[in-house]
Amino acid sequence: MSINTEPITLLNAEGIYSANKALPLAVDAVDATALYRDMVMARRVDTEAIALQRQGELGLWPSLLGQEAAQVGAAHALKPRDVVFPTYREHGVAWCRGVNPVDLLGLFRGTTLGGWDPTANNFNLYTLVIGAQTLHGVGYAMGIVRDGDVGTGDPARDRAVLVFLGDGALSEGETNEAFVWAAAQNLPVVFFCQNNQWAISAPYSVQSKISVAQRAQGFGFAGVRVDGNDVFACLAATEEALAAARAGEGPTLIEALTYRRNPHTTSDDDGRYRSGAENDAWAALDPIDRLRTYLTSTGQLEEAILEQISGQEKSLAEQLRSGCRALPNPAPASPFQNTYADLPLDLEQQMNEHLEFVEAGE
Amino acid sequence: MSATSTRMPLAHALNLGLRHAMEADDKVMLLGEDIGQLGGVFRVTDGLQKAFGDHRVVDSPLGEAGIVGSAIGLAMAGYRPVCEIQFDGFVFPAMNQIITQLAKFRHRSEGRISVPVVIRIPVGGGIGAIEHHSESPEAYFAHTAGLKVVSPSTSQEAYDMMGLAIRSDDPVIFLEPKRSYWLKGDVDSGNSPEELQKATVVREGQDLTLVAYGALMPVALKAAEVCQREGRNIEVIDLRSLSPIDDKTLIESVERTGRMVVAHEASRTAGLGAEVAARVQDAAFHSLLSPVIRVTGYDTPYPPSRLEEDWLPGLDRILDGIDRSFTY
């Protein structure tokens, strides 16, 4: 028996907006052009990175194609002091948070295992161990509680954590532990699951018999299922959930039902496990197309704006290409210096031996 | 015993160390199973929830991955969490968070992210316990770059090292010898302690260096006493820090004595004894009169408690190891 609730759509694939009492949104107050711009840029980052990988400049790239609405919609609900814990595919969220997109590339180029300062934009480093970040987000939320920054009603104080995870991560034990902790302690954390329906080659049916959103109920908190290709629905759901979290009402699990249009990463051969027909069906539900249609039909997207966006895209692409090639190799001493706060004597000796070895080879 | 010293069991010294650290810095907080209301199954956190409240002494859900994973998040939010893992054998569900996350954040972030988490674990056997309650998992941690691994052997060391571990900006695995929890010793809370990463010579001698840590320290000192009566002068070193290892103290000693025995409860293969032996033969080969002898647990899982007395490296097996060194 499969139990599914329909995901809530506000902006449908034809670009028509319909309000829904279940997911209120002050749509006239939304800067839809900004959403559009950010989705276009997120896709451009992704497209350029794939090209860079094909050219041998990156070893690997996990594409977000098709997931732009989920990421940009969620990101636009954030306040500056909210803190994000991403997986490794949230390039759209990174873009919205103000992370330099060139900084996302180093991890995949092999010049770093991190790439940016998590505190600069309240956007943590990518986590490659599936689900591990859900507990870090929970712990951070415990810190916010202890700081007293929940439920004060003061918008300058109240803050929350936004944890991203995929459909596969819900099978990991640690993710389930994160749900247990968040619920039992009523933590200010929103779990945003992009159910892109594939964990490499495992379809969602391998992970669960019921929808992502319904699983929250078992832990004791609310689950909301939205159309992950509808930026308005993702924005509305995340705004509501983050507001509730900041107010001290506890966690929410948002399921943004979307589709991973590209393979898991550039190293994956998805023709081996899924049909092109499924992909084509989801192409017709494209998140950017439907928003463009809506903006055009509501007179919000004049030629001038489109040209400006196109120009911004081009310069972003150039910035990524030149920025990628300019990413510096780490110094041979850096792993030694960054393992501990103070370099232990025996590790220092190893470092000196290593540096001599490296120098001798030059 | 100085005027400012109090005699107390090792478990109480840990409690005092935690209390003082929490008084000194209100970012220090504790999390673990049964540490609040119950005060911990060994009472190490007794009275602390009452003193500091349930926001700072957290009775956690039953999940070691959750304990360590949340501690990492708390550290990122500016707190200094001290986790308790209830028993050595139950640290394994937390290994993913410890090894792939806790140990690696500083390195991954090129020094930007500090995760000053202490993980306290009661370790070791000799208490007649059931399965999973007598483990010695130190090698897994010592082999993981990015972790500091320490083990106090006396009440004074327990008090001092707790403070040092909490103040360290690195993640520290703090291995408490549970069989020594009720061993009494003097504690001077005003003591100026040795740095965390130092080994200490607790008994000077010229004929052989006996290295041990944790619960085997009293046994090692007993072995030295017995040898004294037989005319052999054993130098006893408390390793204290299992990662990083204080090579300097070990090498300086063996260069004088020419002989070394290392004792640990943990299984023989790939244990800390192997690491010490490798370092010593590398740095002091020509000073050695005999090979470095290891007296350890066997390469079996920890046995049923009816067998543990002979399985563990006790006084007799350590004396045998010392004798074997002198056959060379």
Interface residues (C-beta under 8 A of the other chain):
Chain A: T112 L113 G114 D117 P118 T119 N124 L125 T127 V129 A132 T134 L135 H136 G137 V138 G139 Y140 A141 M142 G143 I144 V145 R146 D147 G173 E174 E177 A178 V180 W181 A184 P330 S334 P335 Q337 N338 T339 Y340 A341 D342 P344 L345 D346 L347
Chain B: M29 H55 R56 V58 S60 P61 G63 A65 G66 V68 G69 S70 A71 I72 G73 L74 A75 M76 A77 G78 Y79 P81 P93 N96 Q97 T100 Q101 K104 R106 H107 R108 S109 E110 G111 R112 I113 S114 A145 G146 K148 S168 D169 D170 Q197 P244 I245 D247 K248
